[in-house]
Amino acid sequence: MSMAEKSENQKQFFSNQKVIDNYSLLQEIGVFSHIDSLELELNNYKNLFAGALDIVNRKTISEIIDAAVWQISDRFLPSFIAFLWKPLQNREDLTIKCYKNYQLIDLHLRVDNINAFEPFFLKNTEPVTYKKFSSEFSKNKTVKSMDAAEPELIIPILGPSGLYGLVLLGRNTLGAGYAATELLYIQNLMSFVSKAIQNNLHYERTLRDVKTGLYNYGFFMTRLNEEIVKSKRANTETSIIIMDVDHFKNFNDKFGHVAGDRFLESLSITIKQGVRLGDVPSRFGGEEFTVLLPDTGGEEAWQVAERLRTMVEKMKVNWEPPLPRVTISLGIFTFDKKTNLSADDVIGRMDDALYLSKHQGRNRTTLWHADLQDEIKRMKANEIFE
C-alpha cells in the first residue's frame, strides 16, 4: 500500500460518523493506541523484510556482514558493532571486523578463537547482555579482551555446524538501552544473517577443496574453459601457474600424513596471500596447485610465480617439533587467441613446464615456450627424470 493510499484510508476511518460519535469511548478503551502499536509492529516487519532481503542477496560472507552492520547501525546507532567470524576451512585466523558510524575501526580485540563459547550459546540462542555473558566466563582471557570495548549485547550467529560467529554491540546511542522489541528485531535479523551465511557456505563447498579452502579442480576447469573462450573472443592473454611440492612423499614418510596435511593447509594460506585480486588459486590434486591469472602475460605471471616460490621457501608451519622448510617447483603457460588450444592441451603445456623445473633441480620456475618441446620430449623418452 502506498503512502497516499494509507493516508486516504486513515482519513476515511476517522471521518466515519460512528467513529466520531464514539471517539471518547474508543480512546478510553485503547483502540487507537492498539492501532498505533499494530502499525509500529507492521512497520518493524516491513523494515525487517527489507533488511533481510538485502542480506540474503549478498554474494560473500564479507558482504553479508557489511549489510547486517548497515541494518543495525541505521536502526539503533550503536556506539560500535564488532563481528567475530570463525573460519570453517583450514587454520586461518579468526576474522574480526569492527565498525563505528558505518566505518571500519580497530577496537583492539585480541581474540584467537570462540570455540569455548559454543556450549553456552547453544543453550542461550537469543541476544544476551554482555554482563551475563562475561560473568559466565569471568576467568577467560578472551573475555577480558572484550571487556575493554565495553559492549552491551552479545549475539550468537548459529547454524547447523554450531557457532559460526559472534556480534558485539555497544550501547544504544538513541536510548537508555535495547528494548524487548529491539532485541527481538536484532534476533530475527541475525537469523537471516545465519541463513545467508549457511547458503553461502553450501555454495562455496561445491567450489572449494575441503582441506585447503582453495577452489577445487572442477571450478578450475570451468574457469579455464571460460578464459579460453574469452581469449579467442577478446584477444586477451591468460596465464596459468602450476606448482608441485618438492619431495612431498619423503616429507609424509618421515613426518607423517597429519604433518603433511598441516603443511598443505599452511601452503594454501600462503598461496592466497601471494596472489592478486581476480586470480583463481586452486588445488589441482594431491600436492599440486594451480593459479589461473586472467588478462596476464608471461612476464607478469613469472613475477607472481617467483613471489609464490620465495614465500613458500620462507614459510614456517606451526608444528612441534618444528618442520623443515619445504620448496615448490613451478611451471607457467600463457595462451591467447593465436594459441588456439583446448583445455587439455593447455594443461599439457603447463605440466611440461613444471616437468622441466623438476628436472633442472626443483625450487625454480619455468615459463613454457616452443623451444622447450624438443628438450622435454627427449628427457621423457630417455626417462632421466624420476
Contacts in CASP RR format, 6 or more apart in sequence:
PFRMAT RR
TARGET T0000
AUTHOR 0000-0000-0000
METHOD contacts of the structure
MODEL  1
MSMAEKSENQKQFFSNQKVIDNYSLLQEIGVFSHIDSLELELNNYKNLFA
GALDIVNRKTISEIIDAAVWQISDRFLPSFIAFLWKPLQNREDLTIKCYK
NYQLIDLHLRVDNINAFEPFFLKNTEPVTYKKFSSEFSKNKTVKSMDAAE
PELIIPILGPSGLYGLVLLGRNTLGAGYAATELLYIQNLMSFVSKAIQNN
LHYERTLRDVKTGLYNYGFFMTRLNEEIVKSKRANTETSIIIMDVDHFKN
FNDKFGHVAGDRFLESLSITIKQGVRLGDVPSRFGGEEFTVLLPDTGGEE
AWQVAERLRTMVEKMKVNWEPPLPRVTISLGIFTFDKKTNLSADDVIGRM
DDALYLSKHQGRNRTTLWHADLQDEIKRMKANEIFE
1 9 0 8 1.000
13 19 0 8 1.000
14 20 0 8 1.000
19 26 0 8 1.000
26 32 0 8 1.000
44 181 0 8 1.000
44 185 0 8 1.000
47 75 0 8 1.000
47 185 0 8 1.000
48 185 0 8 1.000
48 188 0 8 1.000
48 189 0 8 1.000
51 67 0 8 1.000
51 71 0 8 1.000
51 189 0 8 1.000
51 192 0 8 1.000
52 189 0 8 1.000
52 192 0 8 1.000
54 67 0 8 1.000
54 70 0 8 1.000
54 71 0 8 1.000
55 64 0 8 1.000
55 67 0 8 1.000
55 68 0 8 1.000
55 71 0 8 1.000
55 189 0 8 1.000
55 192 0 8 1.000
55 193 0 8 1.000
55 196 0 8 1.000
56 192 0 8 1.000
56 195 0 8 1.000
56 196 0 8 1.000
56 199 0 8 1.000
58 64 0 8 1.000
58 66 0 8 1.000
58 67 0 8 1.000
58 196 0 8 1.000
59 200 0 8 1.000
60 200 0 8 1.000
61 85 0 8 1.000
61 197 0 8 1.000
61 200 0 8 1.000
62 97 0 8 1.000
64 193 0 8 1.000
64 196 0 8 1.000
64 197 0 8 1.000
64 200 0 8 1.000
65 83 0 8 1.000
65 85 0 8 1.000
65 97 0 8 1.000
65 193 0 8 1.000
68 83 0 8 1.000
68 167 0 8 1.000
68 189 0 8 1.000
68 190 0 8 1.000
68 193 0 8 1.000
69 81 0 8 1.000
69 83 0 8 1.000
69 99 0 8 1.000
69 102 0 8 1.000
70 102 0 8 1.000
71 189 0 8 1.000
72 78 0 8 1.000
72 81 0 8 1.000
72 169 0 8 1.000
72 186 0 8 1.000
72 189 0 8 1.000
73 81 0 8 1.000
73 99 0 8 1.000
73 101 0 8 1.000
73 102 0 8 1.000
75 185 0 8 1.000
76 169 0 8 1.000
76 172 0 8 1.000
76 173 0 8 1.000
76 174 0 8 1.000
76 178 0 8 1.000
76 182 0 8 1.000
77 172 0 8 1.000
77 173 0 8 1.000
77 174 0 8 1.000
78 152 0 8 1.000
78 169 0 8 1.000
78 170 0 8 1.000
78 171 0 8 1.000
78 172 0 8 1.000
78 173 0 8 1.000
79 100 0 8 1.000
79 170 0 8 1.000
79 171 0 8 1.000
79 173 0 8 1.000
80 98 0 8 1.000
80 99 0 8 1.000
80 100 0 8 1.000
80 105 0 8 1.000
80 107 0 8 1.000
80 149 0 8 1.000
80 151 0 8 1.000
80 168 0 8 1.000
80 169 0 8 1.000
80 170 0 8 1.000
81 98 0 8 1.000
81 99 0 8 1.000
81 100 0 8 1.000
81 167 0 8 1.000
81 168 0 8 1.000
81 169 0 8 1.000
81 170 0 8 1.000
82 96 0 8 1.000
82 97 0 8 1.000
82 98 0 8 1.000
82 99 0 8 1.000
82 107 0 8 1.000
82 109 0 8 1.000
82 149 0 8 1.000
82 151 0 8 1.000
82 167 0 8 1.000
82 168 0 8 1.000
83 95 0 8 1.000
83 96 0 8 1.000
83 97 0 8 1.000
83 98 0 8 1.000
83 165 0 8 1.000
83 166 0 8 1.000
83 167 0 8 1.000
84 94 0 8 1.000
84 95 0 8 1.000
84 96 0 8 1.000
84 109 0 8 1.000
84 111 0 8 1.000
84 114 0 8 1.000
84 165 0 8 1.000
84 166 0 8 1.000
84 167 0 8 1.000
84 168 0 8 1.000
85 94 0 8 1.000
85 95 0 8 1.000
85 96 0 8 1.000
85 97 0 8 1.000
85 164 0 8 1.000
85 165 0 8 1.000
86 94 0 8 1.000
86 95 0 8 1.000
86 113 0 8 1.000
86 114 0 8 1.000
86 115 0 8 1.000
86 163 0 8 1.000
86 164 0 8 1.000
86 165 0 8 1.000
87 93 0 8 1.000
87 94 0 8 1.000
87 95 0 8 1.000
88 161 0 8 1.000
88 164 0 8 1.000
88 201 0 8 1.000
89 208 0 8 1.000
89 210 0 8 1.000
89 211 0 8 1.000
89 212 0 8 1.000
89 213 0 8 1.000
90 211 0 8 1.000
90 212 0 8 1.000
90 213 0 8 1.000
90 265 0 8 1.000
90 268 0 8 1.000
90 269 0 8 1.000
91 262 0 8 1.000
91 265 0 8 1.000
91 266 0 8 1.000
91 269 0 8 1.000
91 318 0 8 1.000
92 269 0 8 1.000
93 112 0 8 1.000
94 111 0 8 1.000
94 112 0 8 1.000
94 113 0 8 1.000
94 114 0 8 1.000
96 109 0 8 1.000
96 111 0 8 1.000
97 104 0 8 1.000
98 104 0 8 1.000
98 105 0 8 1.000
98 106 0 8 1.000
98 107 0 8 1.000
98 109 0 8 1.000
99 105 0 8 1.000
107 148 0 8 1.000
107 149 0 8 1.000
108 145 0 8 1.000
108 148 0 8 1.000
108 149 0 8 1.000
109 145 0 8 1.000
109 146 0 8 1.000
109 149 0 8 1.000
110 142 0 8 1.000
110 145 0 8 1.000
111 142 0 8 1.000
111 145 0 8 1.000
111 146 0 8 1.000
112 142 0 8 1.000
113 142 0 8 1.000
114 142 0 8 1.000
114 163 0 8 1.000
114 165 0 8 1.000
114 166 0 8 1.000
115 163 0 8 1.000
116 137 0 8 1.000
116 140 0 8 1.000
116 142 0 8 1.000
117 133 0 8 1.000
117 137 0 8 1.000
117 156 0 8 1.000
117 163 0 8 1.000
117 166 0 8 1.000
118 162 0 8 1.000
118 163 0 8 1.000
120 133 0 8 1.000
120 136 0 8 1.000
120 137 0 8 1.000
121 156 0 8 1.000
121 158 0 8 1.000
121 163 0 8 1.000
121 166 0 8 1.000
122 158 0 8 1.000
122 162 0 8 1.000
122 163 0 8 1.000
124 156 0 8 1.000
125 156 0 8 1.000
125 158 0 8 1.000
126 183 0 8 1.000
126 187 0 8 1.000
127 153 0 8 1.000
127 154 0 8 1.000
127 155 0 8 1.000
127 178 0 8 1.000
127 183 0 8 1.000
127 186 0 8 1.000
127 187 0 8 1.000
127 190 0 8 1.000
128 153 0 8 1.000
128 154 0 8 1.000
128 155 0 8 1.000
129 152 0 8 1.000
129 153 0 8 1.000
129 154 0 8 1.000
130 146 0 8 1.000
130 151 0 8 1.000
130 152 0 8 1.000
130 153 0 8 1.000
130 154 0 8 1.000
130 168 0 8 1.000
133 143 0 8 1.000
133 154 0 8 1.000
134 143 0 8 1.000
134 146 0 8 1.000
134 147 0 8 1.000
137 143 0 8 1.000
146 168 0 8 1.000
149 168 0 8 1.000
149 170 0 8 1.000
150 170 0 8 1.000
150 171 0 8 1.000
151 168 0 8 1.000
151 169 0 8 1.000
151 170 0 8 1.000
152 169 0 8 1.000
152 170 0 8 1.000
152 171 0 8 1.000
152 172 0 8 1.000
152 177 0 8 1.000
152 178 0 8 1.000
153 167 0 8 1.000
153 168 0 8 1.000
153 169 0 8 1.000
153 170 0 8 1.000
153 178 0 8 1.000
153 183 0 8 1.000
153 186 0 8 1.000
154 166 0 8 1.000
154 167 0 8 1.000
154 168 0 8 1.000
154 169 0 8 1.000
155 166 0 8 1.000
155 167 0 8 1.000
155 168 0 8 1.000
155 169 0 8 1.000
155 186 0 8 1.000
155 187 0 8 1.000
155 190 0 8 1.000
156 163 0 8 1.000
156 165 0 8 1.000
156 166 0 8 1.000
156 167 0 8 1.000
156 190 0 8 1.000
157 163 0 8 1.000
157 164 0 8 1.000
157 165 0 8 1.000
157 166 0 8 1.000
157 167 0 8 1.000
157 190 0 8 1.000
157 193 0 8 1.000
157 194 0 8 1.000
157 197 0 8 1.000
158 164 0 8 1.000
158 194 0 8 1.000
159 194 0 8 1.000
159 197 0 8 1.000
159 198 0 8 1.000
160 198 0 8 1.000
161 201 0 8 1.000
164 194 0 8 1.000
164 197 0 8 1.000
167 190 0 8 1.000
169 178 0 8 1.000
169 186 0 8 1.000
171 177 0 8 1.000
172 178 0 8 1.000
172 182 0 8 1.000
178 186 0 8 1.000
207 215 0 8 1.000
207 216 0 8 1.000
207 219 0 8 1.000
208 214 0 8 1.000
208 215 0 8 1.000
208 216 0 8 1.000
208 219 0 8 1.000
209 215 0 8 1.000
209 216 0 8 1.000
209 282 0 8 1.000
209 283 0 8 1.000
211 261 0 8 1.000
211 264 0 8 1.000
211 265 0 8 1.000
211 268 0 8 1.000
211 283 0 8 1.000
212 264 0 8 1.000
212 265 0 8 1.000
212 267 0 8 1.000
212 268 0 8 1.000
212 283 0 8 1.000
213 268 0 8 1.000
213 283 0 8 1.000
214 268 0 8 1.000
214 271 0 8 1.000
214 272 0 8 1.000
214 281 0 8 1.000
214 282 0 8 1.000
214 283 0 8 1.000
214 289 0 8 1.000
215 223 0 8 1.000
215 280 0 8 1.000
215 281 0 8 1.000
215 282 0 8 1.000
215 283 0 8 1.000
216 282 0 8 1.000
216 283 0 8 1.000
217 282 0 8 1.000
217 283 0 8 1.000
217 284 0 8 1.000
217 285 0 8 1.000
219 280 0 8 1.000
219 282 0 8 1.000
220 280 0 8 1.000
220 282 0 8 1.000
220 284 0 8 1.000
220 290 0 8 1.000
220 292 0 8 1.000
221 343 0 8 1.000
223 280 0 8 1.000
223 292 0 8 1.000
224 240 0 8 1.000
224 292 0 8 1.000
224 343 0 8 1.000
224 346 0 8 1.000
224 347 0 8 1.000
225 343 0 8 1.000
227 238 0 8 1.000
227 292 0 8 1.000
227 294 0 8 1.000
228 238 0 8 1.000
228 335 0 8 1.000
228 341 0 8 1.000
228 342 0 8 1.000
228 343 0 8 1.000
228 346 0 8 1.000
230 236 0 8 1.000
230 238 0 8 1.000
230 294 0 8 1.000
231 237 0 8 1.000
231 238 0 8 1.000
231 335 0 8 1.000
231 336 0 8 1.000
231 337 0 8 1.000
231 339 0 8 1.000
232 337 0 8 1.000
232 340 0 8 1.000
235 336 0 8 1.000
235 337 0 8 1.000
236 294 0 8 1.000
236 295 0 8 1.000
236 336 0 8 1.000
236 337 0 8 1.000
237 295 0 8 1.000
237 296 0 8 1.000
237 297 0 8 1.000
237 298 0 8 1.000
237 334 0 8 1.000
237 335 0 8 1.000
237 336 0 8 1.000
238 292 0 8 1.000
238 293 0 8 1.000
238 294 0 8 1.000
238 295 0 8 1.000
238 296 0 8 1.000
238 297 0 8 1.000
238 334 0 8 1.000
238 335 0 8 1.000
238 336 0 8 1.000
239 292 0 8 1.000
239 293 0 8 1.000
239 296 0 8 1.000
239 297 0 8 1.000
239 298 0 8 1.000
239 300 0 8 1.000
239 301 0 8 1.000
239 332 0 8 1.000
239 333 0 8 1.000
239 334 0 8 1.000
239 335 0 8 1.000
240 290 0 8 1.000
240 291 0 8 1.000
240 292 0 8 1.000
240 293 0 8 1.000
240 301 0 8 1.000
240 332 0 8 1.000
240 333 0 8 1.000
240 334 0 8 1.000
240 346 0 8 1.000
240 350 0 8 1.000
241 290 0 8 1.000
241 291 0 8 1.000
241 293 0 8 1.000
241 301 0 8 1.000
241 304 0 8 1.000
241 305 0 8 1.000
241 308 0 8 1.000
241 330 0 8 1.000
241 331 0 8 1.000
241 332 0 8 1.000
241 350 0 8 1.000
242 284 0 8 1.000
242 288 0 8 1.000
242 289 0 8 1.000
242 290 0 8 1.000
242 330 0 8 1.000
242 331 0 8 1.000
242 332 0 8 1.000
242 350 0 8 1.000
242 351 0 8 1.000
242 353 0 8 1.000
242 354 0 8 1.000
243 288 0 8 1.000
243 289 0 8 1.000
243 290 0 8 1.000
243 291 0 8 1.000
243 305 0 8 1.000
243 308 0 8 1.000
243 309 0 8 1.000
243 328 0 8 1.000
243 329 0 8 1.000
243 330 0 8 1.000
243 331 0 8 1.000
243 354 0 8 1.000
244 287 0 8 1.000
244 288 0 8 1.000
244 289 0 8 1.000
244 328 0 8 1.000
244 329 0 8 1.000
244 330 0 8 1.000
244 354 0 8 1.000
244 358 0 8 1.000
245 251 0 8 1.000
245 263 0 8 1.000
245 264 0 8 1.000
245 267 0 8 1.000
245 287 0 8 1.000
245 288 0 8 1.000
245 326 0 8 1.000
245 327 0 8 1.000
245 328 0 8 1.000
246 326 0 8 1.000
246 327 0 8 1.000
246 328 0 8 1.000
246 329 0 8 1.000
246 358 0 8 1.000
246 362 0 8 1.000
246 363 0 8 1.000
247 326 0 8 1.000
247 362 0 8 1.000
248 260 0 8 1.000
248 287 0 8 1.000
248 326 0 8 1.000
251 259 0 8 1.000
251 260 0 8 1.000
251 263 0 8 1.000
251 326 0 8 1.000
252 259 0 8 1.000
252 260 0 8 1.000
255 323 0 8 1.000
259 317 0 8 1.000
259 319 0 8 1.000
259 323 0 8 1.000
262 317 0 8 1.000
262 318 0 8 1.000
262 319 0 8 1.000
263 317 0 8 1.000
263 323 0 8 1.000
263 326 0 8 1.000
264 287 0 8 1.000
266 315 0 8 1.000
266 317 0 8 1.000
266 318 0 8 1.000
267 289 0 8 1.000
267 312 0 8 1.000
267 315 0 8 1.000
267 328 0 8 1.000
268 281 0 8 1.000
268 283 0 8 1.000
268 289 0 8 1.000
270 308 0 8 1.000
270 311 0 8 1.000
270 312 0 8 1.000
270 315 0 8 1.000
271 281 0 8 1.000
271 289 0 8 1.000
271 291 0 8 1.000
271 308 0 8 1.000
272 281 0 8 1.000
273 311 0 8 1.000
274 304 0 8 1.000
274 307 0 8 1.000
274 308 0 8 1.000
274 311 0 8 1.000
275 281 0 8 1.000
275 291 0 8 1.000
275 293 0 8 1.000
275 304 0 8 1.000
275 308 0 8 1.000
276 293 0 8 1.000
276 304 0 8 1.000
278 294 0 8 1.000
279 291 0 8 1.000
279 292 0 8 1.000
279 293 0 8 1.000
279 294 0 8 1.000
279 304 0 8 1.000
280 291 0 8 1.000
280 292 0 8 1.000
280 293 0 8 1.000
280 294 0 8 1.000
281 289 0 8 1.000
281 290 0 8 1.000
281 291 0 8 1.000
282 289 0 8 1.000
282 290 0 8 1.000
282 291 0 8 1.000
282 292 0 8 1.000
283 289 0 8 1.000
284 290 0 8 1.000
290 350 0 8 1.000
291 304 0 8 1.000
291 308 0 8 1.000
293 300 0 8 1.000
293 301 0 8 1.000
293 304 0 8 1.000
296 304 0 8 1.000
296 334 0 8 1.000
297 334 0 8 1.000
298 332 0 8 1.000
298 334 0 8 1.000
298 367 0 8 1.000
301 332 0 8 1.000
301 334 0 8 1.000
301 367 0 8 1.000
302 332 0 8 1.000
302 365 0 8 1.000
302 367 0 8 1.000
305 330 0 8 1.000
305 331 0 8 1.000
305 332 0 8 1.000
305 365 0 8 1.000
306 365 0 8 1.000
308 328 0 8 1.000
308 330 0 8 1.000
309 327 0 8 1.000
309 328 0 8 1.000
309 330 0 8 1.000
309 363 0 8 1.000
309 364 0 8 1.000
309 365 0 8 1.000
312 326 0 8 1.000
312 327 0 8 1.000
312 328 0 8 1.000
313 325 0 8 1.000
313 327 0 8 1.000
313 363 0 8 1.000
314 325 0 8 1.000
315 325 0 8 1.000
315 326 0 8 1.000
316 322 0 8 1.000
316 325 0 8 1.000
317 323 0 8 1.000
327 362 0 8 1.000
327 363 0 8 1.000
328 363 0 8 1.000
329 354 0 8 1.000
329 357 0 8 1.000
329 358 0 8 1.000
329 361 0 8 1.000
329 362 0 8 1.000
329 363 0 8 1.000
329 364 0 8 1.000
329 365 0 8 1.000
330 353 0 8 1.000
330 354 0 8 1.000
330 357 0 8 1.000
330 364 0 8 1.000
330 365 0 8 1.000
330 366 0 8 1.000
331 350 0 8 1.000
331 353 0 8 1.000
331 354 0 8 1.000
331 356 0 8 1.000
331 357 0 8 1.000
331 365 0 8 1.000
331 366 0 8 1.000
331 367 0 8 1.000
331 368 0 8 1.000
332 350 0 8 1.000
332 353 0 8 1.000
332 365 0 8 1.000
332 366 0 8 1.000
332 367 0 8 1.000
332 368 0 8 1.000
333 346 0 8 1.000
333 348 0 8 1.000
333 349 0 8 1.000
333 350 0 8 1.000
333 353 0 8 1.000
333 368 0 8 1.000
334 367 0 8 1.000
334 368 0 8 1.000
335 341 0 8 1.000
335 346 0 8 1.000
339 346 0 8 1.000
341 349 0 8 1.000
349 368 0 8 1.000
350 368 0 8 1.000
352 368 0 8 1.000
352 372 0 8 1.000
352 373 0 8 1.000
352 376 0 8 1.000
353 366 0 8 1.000
353 367 0 8 1.000
353 368 0 8 1.000
353 372 0 8 1.000
354 366 0 8 1.000
355 376 0 8 1.000
355 379 0 8 1.000
355 380 0 8 1.000
355 385 0 8 1.000
356 366 0 8 1.000
356 372 0 8 1.000
356 375 0 8 1.000
356 376 0 8 1.000
356 379 0 8 1.000
357 364 0 8 1.000
357 365 0 8 1.000
357 366 0 8 1.000
358 385 0 8 1.000
359 379 0 8 1.000
359 384 0 8 1.000
359 385 0 8 1.000
360 366 0 8 1.000
366 372 0 8 1.000
379 385 0 8 1.000
END
